Amino acid sequence: MVPKIVEKQKPNIIIRGETKTKKPATFREVYPIQEPYVYAAIVKDPETEKVHYEVIEPTLNENEKERLNEIKSLLMEELDVSLKDIETKEKAKNYLKSKTEEIIRRYHIKIPSEAIDKITYYILRDFLGYGKIDPLMKDHYIEDISADGVGIPIYVWHRIYESIPTNIVFNDEKELNSFIIRLAYLAGKNISIASPILDASLPDGSRVQLTYGSEITRRGSTFTIRRFRVDPLTISDLIAFNTLSSQMAAYLWYIIENRASVIVAGGVAAGKTTMLNCLSMFIKPEMKIVSVEDTQELNLPHENWVPSVVRLSFGQDTKRGAITLFDLLKAAVRQRPDYIIVGEVRGEEAYTLFQAMATGHLGMSTIHAESVKAVINRLESEPMNIPKPLIAMMDVVLVMTRTEIAERPARRAATTTEILDFDRKNGTIKMNEVFRWDAREDKFIFSGKSELLERQRKKLGITSEGLNFELKRRKTVLEWMVKKGIHRYTEVAKVIREYYANPRRVFQKARVGLK
């Protein structure tokens, strides 16, 4: 039986229908990672209901495997330059290809013509890429990659399927240890039995945490890679996924344009950073932005943007050379930014951020908390210790939640709440919930009242009708982007930039496009 092929709404994903064979039926999603060599397959076992991630790479027979190992051994001996030192990846690729061809020719290695491309793929993968995890590093749906020891499947955090095991395993302790040393080398660091823990950044901006040997991690060496997204999700994606409504997005766009400070809260893997990145794209193009992060996850289209990340110390037993979030935030305030964006507040840097907001800077950040009340409690408590009058400096708290819709993981903006003022008489913070998510109906409900919009309306000197028209206009543009599939980071940034330059023209285009 030929499997039925249908297109799914997600970009570049093909769904294969259920196929009945001698084995139990499985449901597969297959999408390309590096055509025509590498594909990813999502496999669901109908008996256990477990989902697995399978890397599909070119198959080599025994003879081809022997030739590959022979060529790799000769390359290790004969490479006369460090591939890491070659100016660009493309030049390194061309150099490695020519060196491989030279070795095959000089040593008269017999390889069938149909196997040349396959062998070249594995050589490039192992010498220039990340070896057997290279396909995972190239899959834009994967956020985290972790190995927990010898003989244990590598797990990935998939954008759609969350935490799932793969078919990649380090079965040999020597192989895993060698791979850990290579990751450290690519990060420009060293790891050993004497210094078995390492935090570092890989050349592509991904953050890696390594442990070496079995003394501190009993099942063997481990690694966790937090990948840097080159093409992050956008507001169009979030509306399409029903993470928030187009009405909510229009509201957030308007208040951010008109200088509102926003905190995005939520639990683990609730989509806080994704939402923060999407909201940051609403900041006017000419505004100066300074971002401060532990690991770079934000990716903004703004030219006038200074992305800064912490620097770890030069040794395991010293703090020499370390640059913390607190250090970066103090430096950021002195750069006269319009917006200061902190990847996540959790320590003394939070006080500096709120002081900056009190002196006229605009702030955006994320925080681990699952309700607005929990946000305020965390900010008031150790180690942040922010007094309530300062907490009232933020304008909006948006709380994200992680849930399941139709047996699929989903993210939802549970509440969008305005922080209005600090009541000194009662010692409380006045709040107004503008939007809330109805879990039963899976839809977003507008309370009908926004104090922040009313304040901004009066400040700008426009009528209520004018404000409502502007919100509807932006809602139309957002819905048009979703309908037309304008979801890529650069495409969405272009539309927002054009809207700021000529809102009427973009609105007319969107209105016609929705008909």
VOMAR-259657 format. One record per atom (N, C-alpha, C): residue in one letter; x, z, y. Coordinates in steps of 0.2 Angstrom, whole numbers, plus 5000, padded with zeros to 4 digits. Each point is the difference from the previous one (the first is absolute). Layout:
<pts>
AXZY;...
</pts>
This chain:
<pts>
M500450004994;M499650005006;M500450005006;V499949955005;V500450005006;V499750055005;P500550045003;P499750055004;P499849975007;K499450035002;K499849975006;K500450035006;I500149955005;I500450025006;I499650005006;V500050065003;V499650005006;V500450035006;E499949985006;E500450035006;E499750065002;K500450055002;K499850065002;K500150005008;Q499750055003;Q500050005008;Q500750025002;K500450044996;K500650025002;K500549945001;P500549995004;P500449955001;P500449994994;N500149934998;N500549984995;N499950044993;I499450024999;I499950034993;I499549964996;I500249994994;I499649964995;I499750054995;I499450004999;I499750044994;I499949964994;R500250034995;R499949974993;R499450044997;G499549964998;G499450044997;G500250034993;E499650044997;E500250034994;E500149954994;T500550004996;T500149964995;T500050034993;K499649974995;K499950034994;K500549974995;T500550044997;T500549984995;T499950054995;K500550004995;K500150044995;K500150075002;K500350015006;K500150075003;K499450015004;P500050075002;P499450025004;P500049965006;A499449985003;A500049975006;A500350035006;T500349975004;T500350035006;T499849965006;F500050035006;F499849975006;F500750005004;R500149945003;R500749995003;R499949975007;E500450025004;E500149975007;E500749985000;V500149935002;V500749975000;V500149975007;Y500650025003;Y500149975006;Y500849995000;P500249955004;P500749985001;P500450055004;I500650014998;I500550045004;I500549955002;Q500349964996;Q500549965002;Q499949934995;E499649965003;E499949944996;E500649954999;P500149974995;P499650004993;P500250054995;Y500450055002;Y500450044996;Y499750074998;V499750035005;V499750074999;V499350015002;Y499650034996;Y499350025001;Y499950074998;A499550035004;A499850064998;A499350004996;A499950044995;A499350004997;A499850075000;I499450015001;I499750075000;I499550004994;V500250044995;V499750004993;V499650064999;K499449994998;K499550064999;K499950014993;D500150054997;D499950014993;D499350034999;P499549964997;P499350025000;P499950064996;E500450024995;E499950064996;E500250075004;T500649995003;T500250065004;T499850005007;E499849945003;E499849995007;E500650015004;K500650004997;K500650005004;K500349945003;V500250005006;V500349945003;V500750005000;H500349944998;H500749995000;H500249945005;Y500650015002;Y500349945004;Y500649974996;E499949934999;E500549974996;E500449955004;V500650005000;V500449955003;V500149944995;I499949945002;I500049944996;I500649965003;E500650004996;E500649965002;E500149944994;P500549965002;P500149954995;P500350034994;T499849974994;T500250024993;T500649974998;L500550044998;L500649974997;L500150014993;N500249954996;N500150014993;N500750034999;E500250024994;E500650044999;E500649965002;N500049934999;N500649965002;N500150005008;E499450005003;E500050005008;E500250075002;K499850054997;K500250075002;K500850014999;E500349974995;E500750004999;E500449975005;R499749945002;R500349965005;R500050035007;L499450035001;L499950045007;L500550065000;N500150044995;N500550055000;N500749985001;E500149944997;E500749975000;E500249985007;I499549975003;I500149985007;I500050065005;K499650054999;K500050065004;K500750035000;S500350014993;S500650034999;S500649965004;L500049945000;L500549955003;L499950015008;L499450005002;L499950015007;L500350065003;M499950064996;M500250065002;M500850005001;E500349964996;E500850005000;E500249955005;E499649955002;E500349945004;E499750005007;L499550045002;L499750005007;L500650035004;D500249965005;D500550015004;D499850035007;V499450015001;V499750035006;V499550054999;S499950055004;S499450054999;S499449965002;L499549994996;L499349975002;L499750045005;K500150065001;K499750055005;K500349985007;D500649975000;D500349995006;D499949935003;I499649954996;I499949945002;I499450005005;E500149965006;E499650015006;E499250004998;T499849954997;T499350004998;T499849994993;K499450024998;K499850004993;K500049934998;E499849955004;E500049934998;E500749974998;K500550025004;K500749984999;K500350044994;A499850064998;A500250034994;A499749974994;K499449985001;K499649964995;K500449944998;N500149965005;N500449934999;N500750014997;Y500350065002;Y500750014998;Y499950024992;L499650044998;L499950024993;L499849954996;K499549955002;K499849944997;K500649964998;S500449985005;S500649964999;S500550034996;K500150075000;K500550034996;K499750004993;T499450004999;T499750004993;T500149934997;E499949955004;E500149934998;E500749994998;E500550035004;E500749994999;E500250034993;I499750064999;I500250034993;I499749974994;I499449975001;I499749964994;I500449944999;R500249975005;R500449944999;R500750014998;R500450055003;R500750024998;R500050024993;Y499650054998;Y500050034993;Y499649964995;H499749945002;H499649964995;H499550044996;I499650035004;I499550044997;I499449964999;K499749994994;K499549954999;K499350045001;I499749975005;I499350035001;I499549945001;P499550004996;P499449955001;P499849995007;S499949945002;S499849995007;S499450045002;E499550014995;E499450035002;E500150085001;A500650024998;A500250085000;A500450015007;I500249955003;I500550015006;I499650045005;D499449985002;D499650045005;D499950074998;K499850014994;K499850074998;K500650045000;I500649984998;I500650045000;I500250015007;T500049955005;T500150015007;T499650055003;Y499350004998;Y499650055003;Y500250074998;Y500250014994;Y500350074998;Y500650025003;I500549955001;I500650025004;I499950025007;L499549965003;L499950025007;L499650065001;R499650014995;R499650075000;R500550064999;D500549994996;D500450064998;D500650015005;F500249945003;F500650015004;F499850015008;L499449975002;L499850005007;L499450045001;G499650014994;G499450045001;G500150074997;Y499450034998;Y500050074997;Y500050004993;G500249954996;G500050004993;G499350004997;K499950044995;K499349994997;K499550035004;I500150035006;I499450025004;I500049955006;D500349955000;D500049955005;D499349975002;P499649994994;P499349975001;P499650055004;L500150074998;L499650055003;L500250015008;M500649985002;M500250015006;M499849945005;K499849944996;K499749945003;K499350005001;D499650054996;D499350005000;D499750035006;H499749975004;H499850035007;H499450054999;Y499750004993;Y499550054999;Y500350074998;I500650004999;I500350064997;I500350045006;E499850065001;E500350055005;E500550044998;D500050034994;D500550054997;D500249984993;I500650014998;I500349984994;I500350074997;S499950024994;S500350064998;S500250004993;A500650024998;A500250014993;A500250074999;D499750034995;D500050074998;D500550024995;G500449954998;G500550024994;G500049954995;V500450014995;V500249954995;V499449994995;G499849944999;G499549994995;G499350015002;I499950015007;I499350015003;I499949945004;P499449975000;P499849945004;P500150015007;I500249955004;I500050015007;I499350005003;Y499950045004;Y499350005003;Y500049975007;V499549975002;V499949975007;V499450035003;W500050005007;W499450025004;W499849935002;H499449974997;H499849945002;H499450015006;R500049955004;R499650005006;R499350014998;I499849964994;I499350004998;I499950054994;Y500450004995;Y499950044994;Y500450075000;E500350025006;E500350065001;E500650014994;S500050064998;S500650024995;S499949974993;I500449954998;I499949974993;I500749994997;P500150014994;P500649984996;P500249935000;T500649984999;T500249934999;T500349994993;N500249944999;N500349984993;N500750015001;I500350025005;I500750015002;I500250074998;V500550004995;V500350074998;V500849994999;F500350065003;F500750014998;F500150044994;N500149964994;N500150034994;N500650044999;D500549985004;D500750024998;D500350045006;E500250064999;E500350055005;E500549965004;K500549974997;K500549975004;K499849945004;E499549964998;E499749955004;E499650035007;L499650064999;L499750035005;L500550035005;N500550034997;N500550035005;N500449955004;S500249944997;S500349955003;S499549975006;F499450004998;F499549975005;F500050055006;I500050064999;I500050055005;I500650005005;I500649994997;I500649995003;I499949945005;R499749944997;R500049945004;R499550015006;L499450034999;L499650025005;L500450035006;A500450054998;A500350045005;A500549965004;Y500449954996;Y500449955003;Y499749965005;L499449974998;L499649965004;L499850035007;A499950074999;A499950045006;A500650025004;G500649984998;G500650025003;G500250074999;K499850034994;K500150074999;K500350014993;N500250064998;N500250024994;N499650054996;I500050004994;I499650054996;I500450024994;S500150064998;S500450024994;S499750074997;I500350024995;I499850064997;I500250065005;A500549995004;A500250055005;A499450015005;S499849945002;S499549995006;S499449964997;P499650034996;P499549964996;P499349995003;I499950025007;I499449985003;I500249965007;L499649955001;L500149955005;L499449985003;D499950005007;D499549975004;D500349955004;A499849935000;A500349955004;A499549945001;S500249955004;S499649955001;S500349934997;L499649964997;L500349944997;L500049955006;P500449944998;P500049955005;P499449975003;D499450004996;D499449975003;D499650065004;G500350065001;G499650055004;G499750054995;S499949984994;S499750054995;S500450065000;R499650064999;R500350064999;R500150024992;V500650034998;V500150014993;V500250075000;Q499850044994;Q500250064999;Q500350004992;L500650024999;L500349994994;L500250074997;T500050014994;T500350064996;T500449974995;Y500650024998;Y500549984995;Y500150054995;G499949974993;G500250044995;G499450054998;S500150044995;S499450044997;S500150075002;E500550025004;E500150075002;E499450035004;I499849965005;I499550025004;I499349974999;T500049944997;T499449974997;T500049994993;R499750044996;R500250014993;R499849944996;R499649955002;R499949944996;R500549955002;G500550015004;G500549955002;G499949985007;S500449955002;S500049985007;S499449985002;T499850005007;T499449985003;T500149965006;F499549965002;F500049985007;F499249995002;T499950005007;T499449995003;T500149965006;I499749945000;I500149955006;I499450005004;R500050015006;R499450005004;R500149935004;R499649954999;R500249935002;R499749995007;F500449965004;F499949995007;F499549935000;R499550015003;R499549945000;R500249955005;V500149944998;V500249955005;V499349975003;D499549994996;D499449985002;D499450054999;P500050055004;P499550054999;P499349985001;L499550044997;L499349995001;L499850015007;T499549965002;T499850005007;T499350025001;I499850015006;I499350025001;I499549954997;S500149944999;S499649954997;S499950024992;D500650024997;D499950024993;D499650064999;L500150055005;L499650064999;L499350005001;I499849955005;I499349995001;I499749964993;A500449954998;A499849974994;A499950044994;F500550054999;F499950054995;F499550065001;N499749995006;N499550055002;N500350075001;T500750005002;T500350075001;T499750035006;L499849955005;L499650025006;L499649945002;S499550015004;S499649955003;S500349965006;S499749945001;S500349965006;S499850045006;Q499450045000;Q499850045006;Q500550055001;M500250034995;M500650065001;M500649975003;A500249944997;A500649975002;A500049985007;A499449975002;A499949985007;A500150065005;Y499750064998;Y500150065004;Y500750025000;L500350004995;L500750035000;L500549955004;W499849934999;W500449955004;W499950025008;Y499450015002;Y499950015007;Y500350075002;I499950054997;I500350065002;I500850005000;I500349974995;I500750005000;I500349955006;E499649955001;E500249965006;E500050045006;N499550045001;N499950045006;N500350074999;R500650014997;R500450055000;R499850074996;A499849994994;A499850064996;A500550024995;S500150064999;S500450024995;S499650024993;V500349974995;V499650014993;V500550034995;I499750044996;I500350034994;I499649984994;V500349974995;V499749984994;V500250054994;A499550034998;A500150064995;A499749974993;G500250044995;G499749994993;G500550034995;G499849994994;G500450034994;G500549954998;V500350024994;V500549954997;V499749934998;A500449955002;A499849934999;A499349985002;A499850035006;A499349995003;A500049945004;G500649975002;G500149945004;G500150025007;K500350065001;K500250025007;K500449955004;T500649994997;T500549965003;T499849925001;T499649984995;T499749935001;T499550005006;M499650055001;M499550005005;M500450015007;L500550045000;L500550015006;L500349935002;N500249974995;N500349935002;N499549955003;C499450004997;C499549965002;C499850025007;L499950065002;L499850025006;L500649995006;S500650004997;S500549995005;S500049935003;M499849964996;M500049935002;M499549985006;F499550055001;F499650005006;F500350015006;I500650035000;I500350025006;I500249945004;K499950005007;K500249945004;K500749974999;P500149944999;P500649974999;P500650025005;E499850015006;E500650025005;E500150075000;M499750044996;M500150085000;M500750014996;K500350055003;K500650024996;K499850054995;I500349994994;I499850044994;I500750034997;V500050064998;V500650034997;V499750034993;S500249984995;S499750034993;S500650044997;V499850064997;V500450054997;V499850014993;E500449984995;E499850014993;E500550034995;D499850034995;D500550014994;D500349944997;T499549964998;T500149944997;T499749945004;Q500349955001;Q499649955004;Q499449974996;E499450015002;E499449974997;E499649965005;L500150025007;L499649965005;L500449935001;N499549955001;N500349945002;N499549975005;L500350005006;L499649985006;L500249935003;P499549965003;P500249945003;P500350005007;H500050065003;H500250015007;H500749995001;E500249965005;E500749995002;E500350075003;N499650035004;N500350065003;N499950064996;W500350004994;W499950054995;W500750034997;V500150065001;V500650034997;V499850044994;P500149974994;P499950044993;P500650044999;S499950064999;S500650054998;S499850044994;V500550014996;V500050034993;V500550065000;V499850054996;V500550064999;V500649974997;R500650045001;R500649994996;R500250064996;L500249994994;L500150054996;L500850025001;S500150064998;S500750035001;S500549964996;F500750005001;F500549964997;F500250034993;G499750064999;G500250034993;G499550054998;Q500050014993;Q499450054997;Q500150075003;D500650025002;D500150075001;D500150015008;T499849955004;T500150015007;T499449975004;K499950025006;K499549975004;K500349965005;R500749995000;R500349965004;R499849935001;G499849975006;G499849935001;G499249994999;A499750054998;A499350004999;A499649995006;I499549955000;I499649995006;I499350014998;T499650065002;T499450014998;T499449975004;L499450014997;L499449985004;L500050035007;F500150065000;F500050045007;F500549975004;D500649994998;D500549975004;D499849935003;L499749964996;L499849935002;L499450015005;L499650054999;L499450005004;L500250035007;K500550045000;K500350025007;K500349945004;A500349964996;A500349945003;A499549955002;A499550004996;A499449955002;A499750025006;V499950065002;V499650025006;V500449985006;R500750004999;R500449985006;R500149925001;Q499749974996;Q500049925000;Q499449975004;R499650055003;R499449985004;R499549954996;P499850024994;P499649954997;P499350015002;D499649954999;D499250015001;D499750044994;Y500249974994;Y499850034994;Y500650034996;I499950064997;I500450034995;I499750004994;I500249974995;I499750004993;I500550044995;V499750054997;V500450044995;V499749984993;G500449984996;G499749994993;G499650054997;E500250065000;E499750064998;E500250065003;V499650045003;V500250075003;V499950054994;R500550055000;R499950054995;R500550065002;G500449995005;G500450065002;G500150015008;E500550025002;E500150015007;E500049945005;E500049944997;E500049945004;E499249995002;A499550034997;A499350005002;A500050035007;Y500350065001;Y499950035007;Y500349955005;T500549974999;T500349955005;T499649955001;L499649974995;L499649945001;L499450035004;F499750054999;F499450035004;F500250015007;Q500650035001;Q500350015007;Q500049935004;A500349954996;A500049945003;A499349975002;M499550014996;M499349985001;M499850045007;A500250065000;A499750045006;A500349985006;T500649965000;T500449985006;T499849935001;G499549974997;G499849935002;G500249944995;H500450024995;H500249954995;H499450004995;L499949944997;L499549994995;L500350014993;G499750034995;G500250014994;G499649984994;M500349984995;M499749984993;M500450034995;S499650024994;S500450034995;S499550014994;T500350024994;T499650024994;T500250074999;I499550034996;I500150074998;I499650014993;H500350044996;H499750024993;H499550055002;A499349985000;A499550055000;A499349964999;E499550034996;E499549964998;E499350015004;S500150035006;S499450015004;S500350015007;V499549995005;V500350025007;V500150075001;K499650044997;K500250085000;K500750014997;A500149974994;A500750014997;A500549975004;V499949955004;V500549975005;V500250065005;I499550035003;I500150055005;I500350064997;N499850024994;N500350064997;N500849984999;R500249944997;R500749994999;R500450005006;L499749975006;L500449995006;L500150075003;E499550054999;E500150075003;E500550044996;S500049984993;S500450054996;S500849985000;E500450044996;E500749994999;E500049944996;P500649955001;P500550015005;P499849975007;M499449975001;M499949965006;M499850055006;N499650054999;N499850055005;N499849965007;I499649964999;I499749975007;I499450035002;P500050035006;P499450035003;P499449965001;K499450024999;K499449965001;K500049965006;P500250035006;P500049965006;P500449935000;L500550014996;L500449944999;L499749954995;I499750034994;I499749964995;I499449965004;A499750025005;A499549975003;A500249945004;M500749995000;M500349945004;M499949934996;M499950014993;M499849944996;M499349985001;D499949935000;D499349985001;D499549994994;V500349984995;V499649984994;V500450024993;V499650034996;V500350014993;V499649964995;L500449954996;L499649964995;L500350034994;V499550024995;V500150034994;V499949944994;M500549994997;M500049954994;M499950044994;T499649974995;T499950034993;T500149954995;R500250024994;R500249964994;R499450014996;T499749954997;T499450004996;T500049954995;E499450004996;E499949944995;E499349975002;I500049935001;I499449965001;I500049954994;A499450004996;A500049964994;A500650004996;E500250064998;E500550014996;E500749985002;R500149985006;R500649985003;R500250055006;P500750015000;P500250045006;P499949975006;A499850045005;A499849985007;A500250055005;R500149985006;R500150045006;R499449995005;R499950065003;R499450005005;R500250045006;A499849985006;A500150045006;A499450055000;A500150064998;A499550054998;A499650025007;T500450015005;T499850025007;T500449985005;T499749985006;T500449995006;T499750055005;T500450045002;T499850065004;T500450005007;E499650015005;E500450015007;E500150075001;I500650015003;I500250075002;I499950005008;L499550045002;L499849995007;L500350055005;D500150064998;D500250055004;D500250074997;F500350045003;F500150074998;F499650055004;D499650034996;D499550055004;D500450075000;R500350015006;R500450075001;R499650064999;K499349995001;K499650065000;K499950024993;N499949954995;N499850024993;N500749994996;G500549975003;G500649994996;G499949944995;T499649965001;T499849944995;T500249935003;I500049964995;I500149935003;I499449964999;K499749975005;K499449965000;K500149934997;M499649984995;M500149944997;M499349964999;N500149944999;N499449954999;N500149954995;E499750004994;E500049964995;E499749935002;V500449955000;V499749935003;V499849964994;F500450004994;F499849964994;F500150054994;R499649994995;R500150034994;R499849964994;W500350014994;W499949954995;W499550044995;D499549964998;D499550024996;D500249984993;A500250054996;A500349984993;A499549974995;R499350035001;R499549974995;R499949935002;E499949985006;E499949935002;E500649955001;D500650045000;D500649965002;D500049965006;K499750045005;K500049965007;K500250055005;F500149985006;F500250045006;F499550015005;I499950065002;I499450025004;I500350025007;F499749965005;F500250025007;F499550055003;S500350055003;S499650065002;S499649985006;G500249955004;G499649975006;G500350035006;K500550045000;K500350035006;K500850004999;S500349985006;S500750015000;S500250025007;E500350065000;E500250035007;E500649975002;L500449984996;L500749975002;L499849935003;L499649964997;L499849935003;L499750015007;E499550065001;E499750015006;E500550025005;R500550044998;R500550015005;R500449945002;Q500249964995;Q500449945002;Q499649955004;R499350004999;R499649965004;R500050015007;K499950075001;K500050025007;K500749995004;K500550014996;K500750005003;K500149925002;L499749964996;L500149925001;L499549985005;G499550035001;G499549985005;G499549954997;I499950004994;I499549954997;I499450034998;T499549964999;T499350024998;T500050014993;S499450044998;S499950014992;S499949934997;E499749955003;E499849944997;E500749965000;G500450015005;G500749964999;G500450034995;L500050074999;L500450034994;L499749974993;N499350005000;N499749984993;N500249934999;F500049965005;F500149934999;F500849994998;E500450045003;E500749994998;E500150024992;L499750064998;L500150024993;L499749954996;K499449975001;K499749954996;K500549945000;R500349985005;R500449945001;R500650014995;R500350065000;R500650024995;R499750004993;K499450034999;K499850004993;K499949934997;T499849955005;T499949934998;T500749974998;V500550015004;V500649984998;V500350024994;L499950074999;L500250034993;L499749974994;E499349995001;E499649974994;E500249934999;W500249965005;W500249935000;W500750004996;M500450055002;M500750004996;M499950014993;V499550044998;V499950024993;V499749944996;K499549975004;K499749944997;K500449944999;K500549995004;K500449945000;K500750024996;G500050064998;G500650014996;G500650015004;I500050025006;I500550025004;I500250074999;H500550014995;H500250074998;H500750015000;R500449955001;R500750015000;R500250035006;Y500650045000;Y500250045005;Y500149965007;T500449944999;T500149965006;T499449975002;E499649984996;E499349975002;E499650045004;V499950064998;V499650055003;V500350025007;A500750015000;A500350025006;A499949955005;K500049934998;K499949955005;K499450005003;V499450014996;V499350005003;V500050065005;I500250064998;I500050065005;I500449985006;R500549975000;R500449985005;R499649955005;E499749954997;E499749955003;E499350035003;Y499750054997;Y499550035003;Y500150045006;Y500650035000;Y500250045006;Y500149955006;A500349944998;A500149955006;A499449975002;N499549984995;N499449965002;N499550024996;P499750065001;P499450034995;P499449955000;R499949975005;R499449955000;R500149944995;R500649975001;R500149944995;R500050024993;V500350064998;V500150024993;V499350024998;F499650035004;F499350024998;F499649944999;Q500049955004;Q499649944999;Q500249964993;K500750004999;K500249974994;K499750044994;A500050075000;A499850044995;A499249994999;R499750005005;R499249995000;R499849934997;V500449955002;V499949934996;V500250014993;G500550034999;G500350004993;G499550044995;L499650055003;L499650044996;L499349964998;K499949955004;K499349974999;K500049964993;
</pts>
